[in-house]
Amino acid sequence: MTEKLFYSDPYISRFEANVLSCDKINGGFAAVLDKTAFFPTGGGQDCDRGTIDGIFVSDVYEKDGVIFHITEKPLETGKTVFGEIDFERRFLFMQNHSGEHILSGTVHRMLGYSNVGFHMGSDFVTVDFDGPMTKEQILEAEEKTNEIIWSDLDILTYFPSEKELEKIDYRSKKELSGDIRIVEIPGVDFCACCGTHVKKTGEIGLVKIVEHMNYKGGVRLFILSGKRALEDYRNKNAEIYKIGTLLSRKPSYTAEGVEKLLEENSQKKYEYSLLWKKYVSALTANIENTDGTAVFCENGADNDSLRILALEAAKKCAAAIALSDDKNGVTRYVIASEKTDVREINKKLCDVFDGRGGGKEALCQGSLHATAEKLREFIKSVM
Ligand SMILES: [Zn+2]
């Protein structure tokens, strides 16, 4: 059994220990020490990173009470070594893990739901509950969680005896056996947990629920605590100021500004479509009913506009092709016909001009590797 220094003091970041064994494994070495401050992956919490005698520790896991440190180089058995964990990273986990307990306890008290899934990723912490929540209930849970944080309560961790444990009504994700570690926030929550926690709720600073989604009949909440919540606030603040500057609006009025912009955009699209239809009528007015293929070059037109033009022109000729030269060696095209199967023309053009495209008997579209001028000459000469 490895002595777990992170349980007696979760704030220990440097320690001395003796190397009990070090075995070569796939991709490195697995070292066992008599004691360690390195937390192994477990209970939804990622393992610590750091160094032992300056050698990087990339992974830490526990098997039958023994903690294995995965190192790049071997450690000498019997030697006293100096370990140091990346405490900045660990403290983020402590803030986020303790924040999750308070939120889960709060939701449990409010609605009787259990936390049925917990994951601390590098971007977000997710918590799954076995029942649905309304937006109002999510806000209320967030508010109550932060009130507990600001009350700066103690967070206690201990291994009660079996008898003592019987008297505790604690939350747990599964039926547990062996020594059970309880994390208690007096008057607020009891939970069976193997993770590392801050000593006072005030150290969490803040819990923010940033997103929620329905998940397996319940709800999944994405939460950020402490420094991660601050970083998220910073990023979002920078983004909203950027949008505000672009819209020449105060940050708190950006949504209104975007709404207005979208309205103006859809009005402009509508006006453009009216003008395009008029333009198409003028362009196709002089086509006499003919058995030939009509070609139009309308550089800059989007695919919808090309389609409207080709379909309108196709009413008056055997087939109509609308082209838009993108000036990068590629020309987009739409072919339409009411009389022939345009898939044959489509295939011919794609074969000759290394194109990509397809469609149905009456309408095909795609892109070709040629200028619109070159395509026009080709179509005139062969069709
Ligand atoms: Zn926990």
Residues whose N, C-alpha, C, O or C-beta is under 5 A from the ligand:
A	BS01	ZN	G43 C193 G195
